Amino acid sequence: MRNRQVLLKSRPVGIPQAEHFEIVETPVPALRAGQVLVRNLYLSVEPAMRGWVNAAANYSDPVPVGAVMRSLAAGRIEASEHPDWKPGDLVCGMFGWQDYAAVDAASIGPATFGRRVTETDLPLSLSLGVLGLNGLTAYFGLLEVAGPKPGDTVVVSTAAGSVGSAVGQIAKLSGCRTVGIAGGPDKVRQCIETFGYDAAIDYKAGDLAQRLRDACPAGVDVYFDNTSGPISDAVMVQLAIGARVAICGTAAVANWDPIPAGPRIERHLLVKRARIQGFVIFDWTSRFPHALARLADWVRSGRLRYLEEVLEGIEQAPDAIAGLYRGENLGKRLIRIAS
Ligand SMILES: NC(=O)c1ccc[n+]([C@@H]2O[C@H](COP(=O)([O-])OP(=O)(O)OC[C@H]3O[C@@H](n4cnc5c(N)ncnc54)[C@H](OP(=O)(O)O)[C@@H]3O)[C@@H](O)[C@H]2O)c1
């Protein structure tokens, strides 16, 4: 048994590209007392992984050069030196871009997005998407930070993506009218046909400001911001009185050093009595189990739909983050490395 691992080879500035990673083979690690050996089946690819490898200050320490790339993964316990876990148990957590991870069982918990996967009636891969980081981010970011009210017009950027698609649907479940912003006609079609948005805008097709005015004639009550950049610049000036903006992600900004300049919006926020709040999903770990149960119920009843884009083989990993920033993914991007 060999362990293929994707290591961070050099530190990127901005978006990590394939050349910043290398794949090596090492022996499968031996277990110490209290550890479990996880056979990863799916590796996750997140836009946030850009921040995890950059030197600039973030909410977590940068992955050291030469280390296994930090990532969420879902898999099966192969061997256990911990009484609570047995071979065959399904699990997800921060297991890294590698075939096998020797993990302290005590570290598998909400703080690392880890858990025993008990929804055996649903695909294991969902624990990395709609029933994992992405679904939880949509759930708490929308319901707790933005506070949607029935009748609100909710605008979502990266609306066809993993977080955005769940935000749009949870907003609909909350009685809102939803407008998605996504790149290209295929994603716009997905927004309407798969995720039930009331309107969807292709931001790459030009004249975003006019399209937004057409889609939101009474203004934007809630903006769930996954991009920052030009999309947000266009949305901010169309906020309605009392609008709430939840800053979830900054996918459109390639580099925060130096901090890019943009339009000044303070006067506009003042006039609109608007509120902007950023958030990091770690702050709700104690409430993950309840939220996951609700999300799973919605998935089972068909009220929360999801799409996955599954790349085959660990060889796909080095270029996978850059591909997210090229907008290639149609749904939650995963890498399947074993069946
Ligand atoms: N705050 C938190 O705690 C938290 C937790 C998880 C995720 N997030 C954030 O949530 C956002 C969505 O994450 P996700 O996993 O669901 O990813 P995703 O939306 O499935 O994939 C990323 C998408 O970003 C869009 N994008 C890339 N470059 C762009 C650009 N220059 N301008 C506009 N859009 C661009 C692309 O969609 P288009 O083709 O539509 O442009 C791409 O498909 C990310 O910003 C992520 O960092 C935040």
The ligand as an SDF file (V2000), in Angstrom:
LIG
                    3D

 48 52  0  0  0  0  0  0  0  0999 V2000
  -16.9500   32.7780    4.7140 N   0  0  0  0  0  0  0  0  0  0  0  0
  -16.8620   31.4670    4.8280 C   0  0  0  0  0  0  0  0  0  0  0  0
  -16.8160   30.9190    5.9420 O   0  0  0  0  0  0  0  0  0  0  0  0
  -16.8450   30.6330    3.5890 C   0  0  0  0  0  0  0  0  0  0  0  0
  -16.9180   29.2200    3.6660 C   0  0  0  0  0  0  0  0  0  0  0  0
  -16.9500   28.4950    2.4740 C   0  0  0  0  0  0  0  0  0  0  0  0
  -16.8700   29.1370    1.2390 C   0  0  0  0  0  0  0  0  0  0  0  0
  -16.7630   30.4980    1.2120 N   0  0  0  0  0  0  0  0  0  0  0  0
  -16.6940   31.2260   -0.0590 C   0  0  0  0  0  0  0  0  0  0  0  0
  -17.8750   30.9770   -0.7910 O   0  0  0  0  0  0  0  0  0  0  0  0
  -17.6070   31.2310   -2.1730 C   0  0  0  0  0  0  0  0  0  0  0  0
  -18.2010   30.1070   -3.0020 C   0  0  0  0  0  0  0  0  0  0  0  0
  -17.5110   28.9050   -2.6880 O   0  0  0  0  0  0  0  0  0  0  0  0
  -17.9050   27.5270   -3.4110 P   0  0  0  0  0  0  0  0  0  0  0  0
  -17.1390   26.4550   -2.7370 O   0  0  0  0  0  0  0  0  0  0  0  0
  -19.3600   27.4290   -3.5070 O   0  0  0  0  0  0  0  0  0  0  0  0
  -17.2760   27.7150   -4.8630 O   0  0  0  0  0  0  0  0  0  0  0  0
  -18.0430   27.6460   -6.2600 P   0  0  0  0  0  0  0  0  0  0  0  0
  -18.9850   28.7950   -6.3270 O   0  0  0  0  0  0  0  0  0  0  0  0
  -18.5980   26.2840   -6.4600 O   0  0  0  0  0  0  0  0  0  0  0  0
  -16.8530   27.8420   -7.2780 O   0  0  0  0  0  0  0  0  0  0  0  0
  -16.1860   29.0540   -7.3720 C   0  0  0  0  0  0  0  0  0  0  0  0
  -16.8570   29.9470   -8.4210 C   0  0  0  0  0  0  0  0  0  0  0  0
  -16.3520   31.2630   -8.2780 O   0  0  0  0  0  0  0  0  0  0  0  0
  -16.6350   31.9420   -9.4670 C   0  0  0  0  0  0  0  0  0  0  0  0
  -15.5140   32.8220   -9.8240 N   0  0  0  0  0  0  0  0  0  0  0  0
  -14.2330   32.4720   -9.9690 C   0  0  0  0  0  0  0  0  0  0  0  0
  -13.5100   33.5430  -10.3510 N   0  0  0  0  0  0  0  0  0  0  0  0
  -14.3880   34.5830  -10.4370 C   0  0  0  0  0  0  0  0  0  0  0  0
  -14.2730   35.9610  -10.7890 C   0  0  0  0  0  0  0  0  0  0  0  0
  -13.0760   36.4890  -11.1200 N   0  0  0  0  0  0  0  0  0  0  0  0
  -15.3630   36.7240  -10.7670 N   0  0  0  0  0  0  0  0  0  0  0  0
  -16.5650   36.2110  -10.4300 C   0  0  0  0  0  0  0  0  0  0  0  0
  -16.7450   34.9090  -10.0960 N   0  0  0  0  0  0  0  0  0  0  0  0
  -15.6640   34.1260  -10.0990 C   0  0  0  0  0  0  0  0  0  0  0  0
  -16.8750   30.8970  -10.5550 C   0  0  0  0  0  0  0  0  0  0  0  0
  -18.2700   30.9230  -10.8620 O   0  0  0  0  0  0  0  0  0  0  0  0
  -18.7950   31.7080  -12.1570 P   0  0  0  0  0  0  0  0  0  0  0  0
  -18.4410   30.8680  -13.3200 O   0  0  0  0  0  0  0  0  0  0  0  0
  -20.2390   31.8660  -11.9100 O   0  0  0  0  0  0  0  0  0  0  0  0
  -18.0530   33.0120  -12.2110 O   0  0  0  0  0  0  0  0  0  0  0  0
  -16.5400   29.6000   -9.8620 C   0  0  0  0  0  0  0  0  0  0  0  0
  -17.2860   28.5210  -10.3590 O   0  0  0  0  0  0  0  0  0  0  0  0
  -16.1170   31.3760   -2.3070 C   0  0  0  0  0  0  0  0  0  0  0  0
  -15.7730   32.7280   -2.4300 O   0  0  0  0  0  0  0  0  0  0  0  0
  -15.5860   30.8000   -0.9950 C   0  0  0  0  0  0  0  0  0  0  0  0
  -14.3360   31.3290   -0.6480 O   0  0  0  0  0  0  0  0  0  0  0  0
  -16.7450   31.2360    2.3580 C   0  0  0  0  0  0  0  0  0  0  0  0
  1  2  1  0
  2  3  2  0
  2  4  1  0
  4  5  1  0
  4 48  2  0
  5  6  2  0
  6  7  1  0
  7  8  2  0
  8  9  1  0
  8 48  1  0
  9 10  1  0
  9 46  1  0
 10 11  1  0
 11 12  1  0
 11 44  1  0
 12 13  1  0
 13 14  1  0
 14 15  2  0
 14 16  1  0
 14 17  1  0
 17 18  1  0
 18 19  2  0
 18 20  1  0
 18 21  1  0
 21 22  1  0
 22 23  1  0
 23 24  1  0
 23 42  1  0
 24 25  1  0
 25 26  1  0
 25 36  1  0
 26 27  1  0
 26 35  1  0
 27 28  2  0
 28 29  1  0
 29 30  1  0
 29 35  2  0
 30 31  1  0
 30 32  2  0
 32 33  1  0
 33 34  2  0
 34 35  1  0
 36 37  1  0
 36 42  1  0
 37 38  1  0
 38 39  2  0
 38 40  1  0
 38 41  1  0
 42 43  1  0
 44 45  1  0
 44 46  1  0
 46 47  1  0
M  CHG  2   8   1  16  -1
M  END
$$$$
